[in-house]
Amino acid sequence: METKKPENIDAYIGGFPNEVQEVLEKIRMTIQEAAPDAKEKISYAMPAFEQNGIVVYFAAFKNHIGLYALPSGHAAFNEELSKYKSGKGSVQFPLHEPMPYDLIAKIVKFRVKENLEKVKKK
């Protein structure tokens, strides 16, 4: 069975129940405020923000929101993220707990700065 890749973030968010849509929209706004020059796109069938490279991806699942800030974004906030289930470049924020929007903003700002430093070194 092939699932259709959403054309944009609006279509992605629209595919979820209302209560999840609200969380996804707030995450989207949090990322937009933290990285106002980042461009939205769909990559790997997930919402992504790009500014001098990928800043972050995010995705909704049955019981959590996944945030993918690549390994460096997670390593830099290891202590703050330690209470969440995580992998090398991902973290899971349970849907039944308050979403850490301030932490998401800090991670996004870190990734924007990191991407800019990589561009300056080239």
Summary of the structure (lengths in Angstrom):
residues: 122
radius of gyration: 14.0
end to end distance: 42.8
largest distance: 44.1
contacts: 346
relative contact order: 0.17
helix: 44%
strand: 23%
